[in-house]
Amino acid sequence: MAVTHLVPLAQEVDQNKVTPGVLGFIVFAVMALAVWGLMKSMNRHMGKVDFQESPEARDEEPRNSSSAPEPRRG
């Protein structure tokens, strides 16, 4: 009944115009949900991290940046 009044409006849309349509909206919504889930997971994991340095780590001497052992001499 009321839908029949919208049919002429739908035919007035330019057929040469490209629009994202329903598929574009669904893809965007899925990506938004994925980003939201990843941010929530990241916040949960970052909350578990302890940023305070332990007292033992401050007293140690700084080590070389390379992880390879020093060569023996002699």
N, C-alpha and C positions, 0 to 999 in steps of 0.2 A: 504494500500500500504506500507507505512513505518512501520505500526504496525505489519505486518507479520514478520518483522525482529526481533521484540522484543519477539515473542512467544518462541523461543528456550532459550532466556535468562531467561524467567519466569519459565521454566521447570527445569532450573539448580539450582534453589533455593532448599536448603535442606529441605525436608518435615518434618524432625524431629526437626527442629529448631522452637522455639516458639518466635513469635514477637508480639508486641502490636497491630499492624495493624491500620486500619482507626478508629476503635472504640476507641482505646487507645488515638489516637490523638484528637479525638472529646472530650473525657472526659477531657483530659489535657487542651484543649483550653477553655472549659466551666469553669473549675476550675480557670484558669488564669484570665478569664474575671470577675469571681465572686470576686476574690481577688482584682483585680483592682477597681471594683465598691465599695467594702467595704473600701478600702484605700481612695478613693475619698470622700466617705461619711464621714469617720472619720476625714479627713482633714477639711471638711466643718463644722462639728460639733465642732471640736477643735478650729476653728477660731472664733466661737461665745462665747467661754469661756473667762471670764475676770479674769486674774490671779492677778490683783492688789488687795491688801487687803484694805478694807475700814478703815478709821481712827477710827470709832466707835469700830470696832472689836479689835483694839490694846489696847484700854483703859479698856476694860472689864477684870475682874479677871479671871484667868483660872478656869474652872469648873472641877468637877470630871469626870473621863473617863466613869463612868457608867451612864446610862441614868435613873436609878431607883432613886426615891426621897429618901432623907435621912429619917430614922425612927424618929418619935417623941419621946422625952424623957419626962418622968414625969407622 
